[in-house]
Amino acid sequence: MKVKIDTKEMFHVMSIEETEISANMSAELMEIIQKTQEEDCKSIILNFHHVQQTNADLVSALEQIHQMQYGQKKSFVICELSATVKNQLKLNEDSAVLHTTPTESEAWDIVQMEEIERELGLED
């Protein structure tokens, strides 16, 4: 699986450079994220700009990543999901479990706002 990792001060932007994510790639994505977090634990923005096809198994992996990140007091935001991928993952704007944004810039904003909330002791 091709994943481009752009490291910022507070977070990693992980851009999936595949057009399709199969079931075995979901596990591979988990391994990549876990390895990255072992080396430098930061919030994660997962960019799906190139992804056009996926499977429902990916939701479970994304939920695990979400739990892992928030358990470590870090953020996890998914951005640039196509309408097709949202539909395949059965995600919508009202999804209570996963944070999704239309653009990477908005994902940056969420990560930064959540970091400020943590610093002020306002997180749940």
C-alpha positions in Angstrom: 0.0 0.0 0.0 1.3 3.4 -1.0 1.0 6.0 1.8 2.6 9.4 1.7 3.3 10.7 5.2 3.8 14.5 5.6 4.9 15.3 9.2 3.8 18.6 10.7 4.5 19.9 14.2 1.4 18.5 15.8 0.2 15.8 13.4 0.9 13.5 10.5 -1.0 13.8 7.2 -1.2 10.4 5.7 -2.3 10.5 2.1 -3.4 7.1 0.7 -2.0 7.0 -2.9 -4.1 4.0 -4.0 -7.4 4.2 -5.9 -8.7 1.1 -4.2 -8.4 -0.2 -0.6 -9.0 -4.0 -0.3 -9.7 -5.9 2.9 -6.0 -6.9 3.3 -5.0 -3.3 2.7 -7.1 -2.2 5.8 -4.8 -4.3 8.0 -1.8 -2.9 6.3 -3.0 0.6 6.9 -3.4 -0.2 10.6 0.2 -1.5 10.7 1.6 1.7 9.0 -0.2 3.9 11.5 0.8 1.9 14.5 4.5 1.9 13.4 4.4 5.7 12.7 2.8 6.3 16.2 5.5 4.1 17.9 8.2 6.4 16.3 6.5 9.7 16.9 3.0 9.8 18.5 1.1 12.6 16.9 -2.5 13.3 15.8 -3.4 11.8 12.4 -5.1 13.2 9.4 -6.0 10.5 6.9 -6.4 11.9 3.4 -8.5 9.8 1.0 -8.2 12.1 -2.0 -7.1 9.3 -4.5 -9.3 6.5 -3.1 -12.3 5.7 -5.3 -13.2 2.2 -4.2 -13.1 0.5 -0.8 -14.8 -2.1 1.3 -17.0 -2.0 4.4 -14.2 -3.8 6.5 -12.3 -0.5 6.4 -14.8 1.1 8.8 -13.7 -1.3 11.6 -10.0 -0.4 11.1 -10.8 3.3 11.1 -12.8 3.0 14.3 -9.9 1.1 15.9 -7.5 3.9 14.8 -9.9 6.5 16.2 -10.1 4.7 19.6 -6.3 4.3 19.7 -5.7 7.9 18.9 -8.2 9.4 21.4 -7.0 6.9 24.0 -3.5 8.6 23.6 -5.1 12.1 23.7 -4.4 12.6 20.0 -6.8 13.5 17.2 -7.9 11.4 14.2 -9.6 13.1 11.2 -10.4 11.6 7.8 -10.6 14.0 4.9 -11.4 14.3 1.2 -13.7 11.2 1.0 -15.5 10.9 -2.3 -19.2 10.5 -2.3 -18.7 6.9 -3.5 -16.3 6.0 -0.7 -18.6 7.6 1.9 -21.4 5.5 0.6 -19.3 2.3 0.6 -18.2 3.0 4.2 -21.8 4.0 5.1 -20.5 7.3 6.6 -22.4 10.5 6.6 -21.9 14.0 8.1 -23.8 12.9 11.3 -21.3 10.1 12.0 -20.7 10.3 15.7 -17.7 8.0 15.8 -15.4 9.3 13.0 -14.5 12.9 12.3 -14.7 13.6 8.5 -14.1 16.8 6.6 -14.4 17.7 3.0 -10.9 19.3 2.8 -7.5 18.7 4.4 -7.5 22.3 5.5 -10.6 21.8 7.6 -9.0 18.6 9.1 -6.0 20.7 10.1 -8.4 23.1 11.9 -10.1 20.3 13.8 -6.8 18.9 15.0 -5.6 22.3 16.1 -8.8 23.1 17.9 -8.8 19.7 19.7 -5.2 20.3 20.8 -6.2 23.7 22.3 -9.1 22.1 24.1 -6.7 19.5 25.5 -4.3 22.2 26.7 -7.2 24.1 28.4 -8.5 20.8 29.9 -11.8 21.0 28.0 -11.7 17.6 26.3 -14.3 14.9 27.1 
